[in-house]
Amino acid sequence: MTDSVFFDFSMLSRHNCHKLLTATVVPRPIAWVTTLNEDDTLNVGPFSFFNVAAEEPPLISIAIGGGERFEGDLKDTGVNIRRTEEFVVNLVDYSSAEAMTKTAVNFASGISEAAFAAIETHSSSHIRTPRISHSPAALECKLYRSIDLGLGQSLVLGQVVGVHVNREAVLDVDRCYVDTPRLDLIARMYGNGWYTRMTDWFQQITPPHP
């Protein structure tokens, strides 16, 4: 039996619980979310509490919150999603890492992260919210459910209505085969500013039932 240290979350601060979660649940994919502000300007923000939630309906989940410094004040992303009921999850490749981190800066409401990070956009196919041009894969989503978690946090479930995939990474359109390594996606690790690339792959196939 492996020797372990048990951390009782009921005895820890919110900050220390966050540190343990982000240090152990890794790597985490990054949802680079675009939404429309009330004046139709673009809001952009990265979130790493994100993953696929279901396949029918096709759902993704994103936890949105401002952290301890922003209790009671949801980020613009959550406010925009509840108001417009749509958003785009743009996945982040290695070449976009610097731009992505620039959009993580906590600007005042109404200031454009897209302009600060020099982000170009393209129109989406089924929703008004644009997607990031240089994202290798962008999921157009409509709000399925938003759950208020308190303390300025919400859990958003988005129904994916379509995905744009870089043509160079599509192996077979009819069979929906994608060359995932070619997307060169990055993921969030622990601590301040640590990420990883998907460059060290291995295959372990599930054996047949005995």
C-alpha positions, 0 to 999 in steps of 0.5 A, spaced: 500 500 500 502 506 498 504 511 503 499 517 503 498 524 506 490 525 507 488 532 506 481 533 509 477 539 505 472 540 510 478 543 514 482 547 509 481 554 506 478 555 499 485 557 496 488 551 499 483 546 496 484 550 489 491 548 490 490 541 491 485 540 485 489 544 480 496 540 482 493 533 482 488 533 476 492 534 470 493 536 465 486 539 464 484 542 457 483 549 456 476 552 454 478 559 450 471 561 450 468 567 446 462 570 448 458 577 446 458 583 451 451 587 451 454 592 446 456 586 441 463 587 443 467 580 443 469 577 450 475 572 451 477 568 456 481 561 458 478 556 463 481 550 465 476 547 469 473 544 463 471 537 459 466 533 455 460 532 459 456 527 455 455 525 448 447 525 447 446 530 447 453 532 446 455 537 452 461 540 455 462 543 462 465 549 464 466 552 471 466 559 471 468 563 477 472 569 479 476 566 485 476 569 492 478 576 489 471 576 486 466 573 490 459 575 488 462 578 482 461 573 476 466 573 470 463 577 464 463 570 460 458 567 465 454 573 465 454 573 457 452 566 456 446 567 461 444 573 457 445 570 450 445 563 451 451 561 446 458 561 446 464 558 442 469 554 446 476 555 442 481 550 443 488 552 444 494 550 440 502 551 442 502 557 437 496 561 441 499 560 448 502 567 449 495 570 446 491 565 450 495 568 457 494 575 455 486 574 455 487 571 462 488 578 465 482 581 469 480 587 465 475 591 467 468 590 464 467 593 457 475 592 455 477 588 449 481 582 451 481 580 443 484 587 442 490 586 447 491 580 445 491 581 437 486 576 436 482 575 429 476 572 429 471 568 424 464 568 423 460 562 426 456 557 422 450 556 427 450 562 432 452 569 432 458 569 437 465 569 433 470 564 433 478 565 434 481 564 427 487 561 429 484 556 434 485 549 431 478 546 433 472 551 435 466 548 438 460 552 437 455 551 443 448 553 446 447 554 453 444 547 456 444 549 463 447 554 468 448 552 475 449 557 480 454 554 485 455 560 489 461 565 491 461 568 484 461 561 481 457 557 476 457 551 472 455 551 465 453 546 460 453 547 453 450 543 447 455 543 442 451 544 435 458 543 431 465 544 431 470 547 426 477 543 425 483 545 421 482 542 415 490 540 415 488 535 421 482 532 418 484 525 415 477 523 413 471 528 413 465 522 411 468 518 417 469 524 422 477 522 423 481 527 426 489 527 426 489 529 434 496 530 434 496 535 429 492 540 433 498 541 437 493 542 443 496 545 450 493 543 457 493 547 463 498 544 469 499 546 476 502 553 479 503 559 476 503 559 468 505 552 467 502 548 461 504 542 457 504 540 450 501 533 447 508 531 445 509 524 449 504 519 447 503 512 448 498 507 447 495 502 451 489 498 448 483 495 453 484 488 453 478 483 450 473 480 456 476 474 458 
